[in-house]
Amino acid sequence: MISASDIKCINFEAPIENKGKPINKGSICVLSQSKDSPDFLESIGFNVISMSNNHIYDYGETGLTDTQQAFKSALTVGVGTWDTAYQVKILELGKTKIGFLSLSHCEFGVLNDVWDKTLRTGCAGISFYKLNSIIINAKKEVDYFFIVVHAGVEYINVPLPEWRNRYRELIDCGADAVIASHPHVPQGWEVYHGRPIFYSLGNFYLDMESSKPFWNNSLIVLLEIDTVTNTISYQVECTHKNENIIEISNSLEMKNHLQYLCHILEDDDLYIKELECSLMNLYKPYKNMILDGLNLDNSSISPKNILRIIYHSFSRTTNLPVFLNLLRCESHLWALQRIIRLEQRDLI
């Protein structure tokens, strides 16, 4: 299937090992991967490497730069300096020009704050204020334009409404498809103005183990461009990781699950019901992340002393990278706002 495709695109989610020093992410895990990964992927034929994600900067500027340079022939998309991270990369197939852009929600290493002069390299952010103009202008230079996104709330079945709105906006600006990852589990997809949006492909190959449902399941999206009719058709294949082998999956459970997820996206009532149920299940994990970020525990908090404790927590050594990440990452911030609104609604 891979060899039969002209373009093979994959998300490369961590820098290669032994390059650079780990950045301070507090208690958030820092990842790296085998230095042989770039050569291995290129030997299979992958020629577009999406690199804008929340782990690619885990070993700083050195780790990112050396990882990008480790790819000898493939296009690396979405990372570099301010000038190159947001540069649309173009692959030409005959007379057809195809553009690619890789974007991440705002976590570690994302180039989103133009006033922060300490960030010289990093990855492209989906909330960058010039992004819409970049897409509109780039679409004038290419025949087809695909955007690969790394964003969303982990482990839930449906995307946040804010991401649905944003991805549709990317289509309005000129994208011919939006293909996303990050939640670690497959989510559904829909067609907007004739263009497909895939909200999460799940884990294609990840050595980390988990008991989460569908953790080792993924989606492969096959896009076919008809240059005569100027249309794009798509096919979705399910995969399953079994130890070190990735196989095409014919699991009826998985297919029924995906059919249900896509159906939810067509029914606003079902969608909101599924979303709210998922978010309420995240109340405790988010609460724990806030406490962790402030070096607090439940026993030390009461309605009378919470403001005093939070104030004093900033004056001592704290796990502030975790707390900062909750505030700046769109996925976390939007999820927290919705969870608080749900809690408030239940109290009324």
C-alpha positions in Angstrom: 0.0 0.0 0.0 2.8 2.4 0.9 4.9 1.6 -2.2 1.9 2.1 -4.5 1.4 5.7 -3.3 3.2 8.6 -4.9 3.2 10.6 -1.7 3.8 9.0 1.7 3.4 11.3 4.7 3.9 10.4 8.3 4.0 12.2 11.7 7.4 12.1 13.3 6.8 12.8 16.9 10.1 13.0 18.8 13.7 13.9 18.0 16.3 11.3 17.5 18.3 10.1 20.5 21.6 11.5 21.8 21.0 14.9 20.3 20.8 17.9 22.5 19.7 18.2 26.2 16.2 17.7 27.4 14.2 20.8 28.0 12.4 21.5 31.2 8.8 20.1 30.9 8.3 19.6 34.6 6.7 16.2 35.2 5.6 15.9 31.5 7.5 13.1 29.8 10.4 13.9 27.4 10.6 11.5 24.4 13.2 10.6 21.8 13.5 7.8 19.2 16.1 5.7 17.4 18.7 7.6 15.4 18.0 5.0 12.7 14.4 6.1 12.3 14.9 8.7 9.5 16.9 6.3 7.3 14.4 3.5 8.0 11.4 5.6 7.0 13.1 6.9 3.8 14.1 3.4 2.8 10.4 2.5 2.9 9.6 5.5 0.8 8.2 8.1 3.1 8.8 11.4 1.4 6.8 13.9 3.5 7.7 14.1 7.2 5.3 16.1 9.3 7.3 17.3 12.3 5.2 20.0 14.0 4.0 18.4 17.3 4.3 18.6 21.1 7.4 16.4 21.4 9.7 17.3 18.5 11.3 20.1 20.6 11.9 17.8 23.7 15.7 18.1 23.2 15.7 21.7 22.2 17.1 23.5 19.2 19.9 21.0 18.7 17.6 17.9 18.9 15.2 19.4 16.4 17.8 20.7 13.9 19.8 17.4 14.0 16.6 15.4 13.5 15.5 17.5 10.6 18.9 17.1 9.0 18.8 13.3 9.5 16.3 13.1 6.7 18.3 13.2 3.5 15.7 13.3 0.8 12.2 13.6 2.3 10.5 17.0 2.8 10.4 17.9 6.5 7.5 20.1 7.1 6.5 22.5 10.0 9.8 23.1 11.8 12.8 25.3 11.6 13.2 29.1 12.1 10.3 31.5 12.1 10.9 31.9 8.3 11.0 28.1 7.5 8.6 26.6 10.0 5.6 28.3 8.4 6.9 27.7 4.9 4.6 25.6 2.7 6.6 22.8 1.2 5.8 21.8 -2.4 6.1 18.4 -4.0 5.7 18.3 -7.8 4.2 15.3 -9.5 4.5 15.9 -13.2 2.8 19.3 -13.8 0.9 19.1 -10.5 2.1 21.1 -7.5 1.0 19.8 -4.1 1.6 21.9 -1.0 2.0 20.7 2.6 1.9 22.4 5.9 2.4 20.9 9.4 0.8 22.5 12.4 0.6 21.9 16.2 -1.5 23.2 19.0 0.6 25.5 21.3 2.7 23.3 23.6 6.5 23.2 24.1 8.6 24.5 21.2 5.7 26.0 19.2 6.6 29.3 17.5 3.5 31.3 18.3 4.7 34.3 20.3 6.5 36.7 18.0 7.5 38.9 21.0 9.5 36.0 22.6 13.0 36.6 21.2 14.4 33.5 22.9 12.6 31.1 20.5 14.7 31.0 17.4 13.6 27.6 16.2 10.6 25.4 16.8 7.5 24.2 15.1 4.5 25.9 13.4 1.5 26.7 15.5 -2.1 26.4 14.3 -3.1 29.6 16.2 -0.4 31.8 14.6 -2.0 35.1 13.7 -0.7 35.1 10.1 -1.6 31.5 9.4 -4.8 32.2 7.5 -3.0 34.6 5.2 -0.2 32.1 4.7 -2.7 29.4 3.5 -4.6 31.8 1.3 -1.5 33.0 -0.5 0.1 29.5 -0.7 -3.0 28.1 -2.3 -2.4 30.5 -5.3 0.9 28.8 -5.9 -0.1 25.1 -5.7 -2.8 23.0 -7.3 -3.6 21.0 -4.1 -2.9 21.8 -0.5 -2.9 19.4 2.5 -2.6 20.4 6.1 -1.4 17.9 8.7 -2.3 18.9 12.3 -1.2 17.7 15.7 -3.8 18.8 18.2 -6.8 17.7 20.3 -7.6 16.2 23.7 -6.0 12.9 24.3 -8.0 9.6 24.7 -11.5 10.9 23.8 -13.7 9.8 21.0 -14.6 13.1 19.5 -12.9 16.4 18.8 -13.6 19.6 20.6 -16.1 21.9 18.8 -13.3 24.6 18.7 -11.1 22.2 16.6 -14.0 21.4 14.3 -14.5 25.1 13.7 -10.8 25.7 13.2 -10.3 22.8 10.8 -13.3 23.9 8.8 -11.7 27.4 8.7 -8.5 25.9 7.2 -10.7 24.4 4.5 -12.3 27.8 3.9 -8.8 29.3 3.5 -7.8 26.8 0.8 -6.9 23.4 2.3 -8.0 20.4 0.3 -7.9 18.1 3.3 -7.0 18.3 7.0 -5.5 15.2 8.6 -5.0 15.3 12.4 -3.4 13.3 15.1 -2.4 13.6 18.8 -5.4 12.1 20.8 -3.7 8.7 20.6 -7.0 7.0 19.6 -8.8 7.1 16.3 -11.6 9.7 16.0 -14.2 10.1 13.2 -14.1 12.1 10.0 -16.4 14.2 8.0 -16.6 16.1 4.6 -16.9 19.8 4.7 -17.5 21.7 1.5 -16.4 18.6 -0.4 -13.1 18.3 1.5 -12.4 15.7 4.1 -11.4 16.4 7.7 -9.9 13.5 9.7 -9.8 14.4 13.4 -7.4 11.8 14.7 -5.6 8.9 13.0 -4.6 7.3 16.4 -1.2 5.6 17.0 0.5 4.3 13.8 3.5 3.0 15.6 4.2 3.8 19.3 6.4 1.7 21.5 4.7 3.0 24.7 2.1 0.6 26.1 -1.3 1.4 27.4 -4.5 -0.3 28.4 -6.5 2.5 26.7 -9.1 1.2 24.2 -7.9 1.2 20.6 -4.4 2.4 21.7 -2.7 0.1 19.2 -5.2 0.9 16.4 -4.7 3.5 13.7 -6.1 4.8 10.5 -4.3 5.1 7.2 -5.8 7.7 4.9 -5.5 7.1 1.1 -6.2 10.2 -1.0 -6.6 10.0 -4.7 -6.5 13.2 -6.8 -8.3 13.3 -10.1 -6.6 16.2 -12.0 -9.2 16.0 -14.8 -12.3 16.6 -12.7 -10.3 18.4 -9.9 -11.7 16.1 -7.3 -10.2 14.2 -4.3 -11.6 10.9 -3.2 -10.4 9.1 -0.1 -10.3 5.6 1.4 -9.7 4.7 5.1 -7.9 1.6 6.2 -7.6 0.4 9.7 -4.3 -0.9 11.1 -3.3 -2.8 14.3 0.1 -2.9 15.9 1.0 -6.4 17.1 4.3 -6.3 19.0 6.6 -4.9 16.3 4.4 -5.5 13.3 1.8 -3.2 11.8 -1.0 -5.1 10.0 -4.2 -4.2 8.1 -7.0 -4.8 10.6 -10.3 -6.3 9.6 -11.7 -6.0 13.2 -15.4 -5.7 13.1 -15.3 -4.0 16.5 -13.0 -1.3 15.1 -15.1 -0.8 12.0 -18.3 -0.5 14.0 -16.6 1.9 16.4 -15.5 4.1 13.5 -18.9 4.0 11.9 -20.4 5.1 15.2 -17.9 8.0 15.6 -18.6 9.3 12.1 -22.3 9.0 12.7 -21.9 11.1 15.9 -20.3 13.9 13.9 -23.5 14.1 11.7 -25.8 14.4 14.7 -25.3 17.5 16.8 -27.2 16.1 19.8 -25.3 12.8 19.9 -22.1 14.7 19.4 -22.6 17.1 22.3 -23.7 14.2 24.5 -20.6 12.2 23.7 -18.4 15.2 24.2 -19.8 16.2 27.6 -19.5 12.6 28.8 -15.9 12.4 27.7 -15.0 15.8 29.3 -16.6 14.9 32.6 -14.4 11.8 32.7 -11.4 14.2 32.4 -12.4 16.3 35.4 -10.2 14.4 37.8 -7.1 14.1 35.5 -7.2 17.9 34.8 -7.7 18.7 38.4 -4.6 16.5 39.2 -2.6 18.3 36.5 -3.4 21.7 38.0 -2.4 20.5 41.5 0.7 19.0 40.1 1.6 22.2 38.3 1.3 24.1 41.6 3.0 21.4 43.7 -0.2 21.0 45.7 -2.4 18.1 46.9 -6.1 17.8 47.7 -5.5 17.7 51.5 -4.0 21.2 51.4 -6.9 22.9 49.7 -10.1 24.3 51.0 -12.4 27.1 49.7 -11.0 29.4 52.3 -7.3 29.0 51.6 -7.1 28.1 47.9 -6.2 31.6 46.7 -3.6 32.1 49.3 -2.0 28.7 48.5 -2.0 29.4 44.8 -0.4 32.8 45.4 2.4 31.4 47.6 3.0 28.5 45.2 4.3 30.9 42.7 6.9 32.2 45.2 8.6 28.8 45.7 10.0 26.1 43.5 7.0 24.7 41.6 6.2 22.5 38.6 5.3 25.6 36.6 6.0 24.1 33.1 2.9 21.8 33.7 0.8 24.7 34.8 1.9 26.9 31.9 1.2 24.2 29.5 -2.4 24.0 30.7 -2.9 27.7 30.1 -1.2 28.1 26.7 -2.3 24.9 25.0 -5.6 25.5 23.2 -6.8 21.9 23.6 -6.3 22.0 27.4 -7.7 25.5 27.8 -10.8 24.8 25.8 -11.4 21.5 27.6 -11.0 23.1 31.0 -13.4 25.9 30.1 -16.0 23.4 29.0 -15.5 21.2 32.1 -16.0 24.2 34.4 -19.1 25.2 32.5 -20.5 21.7 32.9 -19.7 21.7 36.6 -21.4 25.1 37.0 -24.4 24.0 35.1 -24.9 20.9 37.3 -24.7 23.1 40.4 -27.5 25.5 39.2 
